[in-house]
Amino acid sequence: MVNLAIREIGLKLSQAGRLKATPLCIYGSETIPESAVPIKDINRCIAKVIFALSVDKDINSVYIGNGVLNGCCPGGQAWFGYKTFLPMLKYFLSTGSEDFRGGAAEYLIANPDLAEKQLNSVGRISPISNYIVIRKCESIDEQDFDVKAFLCFGNSEQIRNLCSLVHFRPENSYTIQIPWGPSCASFVTYPAGMAVNGPRNCIIIGPTDPTGNYWFPQNYLSMGIPFEIANHMANDLDESFIIKRSEIAYPVKREYLIKPE
């Protein structure tokens, strides 16, 4: 198996999924990355910025890290490992408490005790470096990046086909998961292996957090892919059904059991 260039892996993933959104890669940097924009300068929601990066032609890379945290969502800072979770977060995620944010609640989890257990089950989260960089694969020509994961966005058919490509070669049939957590965890934390109890070398489909539904497209999903799996997918593309039976992967003629909207 050849380790392909980051740019080439991104191009292959885009080709395989016929993606309109640009594939991204995730890596760490000990110094402020050149020409990258701090996430806080764009929006407080880390996940929203990451998706915007994939569809905005004017930005090539964004980053978050020590010294550029203020202005980012506190929850996102914790999910990226730069802060710890607020002790009262369990109430906000569940039924609320008058002692925290005036009783505001998201009702995502049945009760505070379960919310605390879910947070604890994630385990310690460690950032991959002083700064976490999310960058368009197409903007990378060098090879000296220790990329931890790739991130793709697509509609359901595109993601289905990419998921099927994942299973072209591995013996393990359970390499795809949809874990609990905010959108930024689905996009970066889990696929980059930052959570000590999180899945390892596993595709992450998301997001599962409905609080981002007002900005994340209705018909889209995210797919976080650890480097090794993405490299396999790129190597396998030309031998797979996507190329050899493209009319199956992306039919020209379709039977509509549900009338298209």
N, C-alpha and C positions, 0 to 999 in steps of 0.2 A: 504494500500500500504506500503510495507516494504522498508525502506531505505537500499539498498544493499551497501556492501563495494565497494570502488572505484575500486579496483582490479577486483571484480566480475562484476561490470557494464562494465568495459573495455572488459573482456572476453566474456560477453554476446553480446556486440556490434560486436566484432570480429567474433563470431560464427554466428550471424544473417547475417552479410554481407559477410561471408567467406573471410574476409579481409586478404590481404598479408601484408599490412602496419599496424603497431601497433597503436591501438588507444591511444590518448594522453589525458591528463587532464590539466586544467588551473586553477591555484590558486595563491594567493598572499602570500608574506612573508615579515615581517618587518626586518628580518635579512638575510644575504647572505645564501642561501640554501646550506646545506652540500652536497658535492660531485657533485653539479651542475656546468656546464660550462657556463661562460658568452657568450652570443651570439656573441659579438664582436670578441671573440677569434677564431670563426669559419668562419664567413663571415659577411660582412656589411649588406647583405640583410636578414632581420629578417625572412621573410616568407620562404626563401630558407633554412635557418637553421632549421626552424620548420618542414618542410617536410623531410629534411634529418634525423632529429631525429626519425621520424616515420619509416624510412626504414633502418637506420643504427643500427646495433646490438651493437656497441661499446659505444654508448652514451645513458644514461638513462634520463637526464634532462638538460635543459638549462634555463638561466634566463637573464633578462634585468632590469635595474633600476638605481637609482641614484648612480653615481660614476663609472658606467660601460657603459655609453652611447656613449662616443667617439669611433668612428670606426663603429658605426651602421648608417644606412641610416637615414638622418635627417627627411625624411617623416615618416619613421617607428617610430622614437622617438615621433613625434607628434601624430601619430595614436595610440600610447600606452599611451598618456597623459602626457609624461614627458617634452615635449616642446610644443610651439605653432607653428601653421603653418606659414611658411615664407610668408610675404605679397605679394611677387612676384610669389608665387606658382601658382596662377591662370593663369599666362601667360605660365608657363612651361606645365601645364595640357592641355592647349588649343593651341593657335596659336603662342606663343613665343613673346619675347620682346628683343630687342637689349641690353636693360639695365640689363638683367638677363641671365646668363650662355651663353652669346654670341648669344642669339636668339634661343637656343635649345627649342624644343617643342615636346610634345607627341601626340598632335592632338586627345586627348581622348574626349574632350568636344568642342562644336562648337565655343565658344568665351570666353574671360576672364570674362565677366560679369556673364555668366552662370556658369562658373567654381567657381567663388566666391560664387554664390548663393548655389551651391551644397555643397561646404565646410561649409557654414554657416548653411545649413539645418541639418548637422550632429550634430551641437551643441557642447557644451563643452565635452571634453573627459577627464576622470579621471582614473588614474591607480588604480587597485584594492588594491594595497599596495605599500610599498616602493620598492619592487621587484615583478615582474611578473614571475612566474615559469611555464614552460611547461614541463611536465614529462610523461613518459610512464606509463600507468595505471598498467601494470603488475609488475612494480617495487615498488608499494605501498602496504605495509602490514598493516600500521597503519590506524587509523580511524580519527585522529585529523587534517585533512586537510579540509579547507573550499573550496572545489572545486566549481568553478563557472560554468565551462562548460567542455565538452568533444569534441575532434576533431578527425574525422575519414577521411581517404583517401581511395578511391576505384574507380573501373571502373564504367561505367554508370549503368550496371545492378545491381551491388552491392549497389550503392547509391539509385537506384530506389526502391529496396527491403527495404532498411532502411527507406526511405521516406514513404513507404506503412505501415511499422510497426508503424511509428509515428501516423498514423491515425487509429490505431486499437481501441483506446478507446475515444479520445477527441471528444467533440461535435463541436468544432470549426474546420472548414475545411480549415482555412487559417493560419496554424501554420508554414508554410514554406515560406521563402522569399529569393530573390537573389538581395541584395542591391548593389548600386554603391560603389566603393572604391578599394583600393589596396588589394593585396592578404593577407597581414597581418591583415587588417581589417576584411576580411571574416573569417580568421582563429581564431582570438582572440578578437578584439575590439567589434564586434557586438554580437557574441554568449556569451561573458562574461559580456555583459551589461554595457560597459564602456562609450558609447556615450549617452549623456543625451536625445537626440532625436531619438536614435536608437530603433529598435524593441525590445520588452520585451517578455521574455519567448517564443522565436521564433527560429526555426531551420534556420540556414543560410547556403545556398548552394553557392559554389563559386569554384574557384576565377573568378571574372569577368575582372580582369586586364590583358590585353594581353602582358604587358611588361615582364611577367614572363614565357611566353610560351617557351622560349629557354631552361628552366630547368624543368618546370612542365610537367609531362607526358601528351601526347596528349589525351589519353583515360581516364584520371582521373578527378575526382571532389573532392572537399572538402565538409565536412558536419560538421558544428559547432553546438553542441547540448547543450543547458543549462542543468544544473544538474537535475532539476525536470523532464524534458522530457526524458532525458537519463535513469533515474531511472525507469520511467514508461515503457519505451521500454524494458529494461532488465527484469522487472517483467512480462511483457506481452509475452515475446518471446515464451515460451513453449506452450501457448494457441493459438498462431497466425498461419497464413498460412505458415510461414517460416518453422516451425516444422511439422505442421499437413498436409501441402500440399507442401512439399519441391520440389516435381517434377514440380510444377507450378513455384515456385520461382527460381529454378535453373534446367531448363529442361535438361534431358539427350539427348532427341531427339529434334532437332530444324529444323524449316523451314526457309531457308535462302532466303529472298526476295532480299537481296543485297549480292552478292558474297563476302565471307570473304577475307580480304586482306592477 
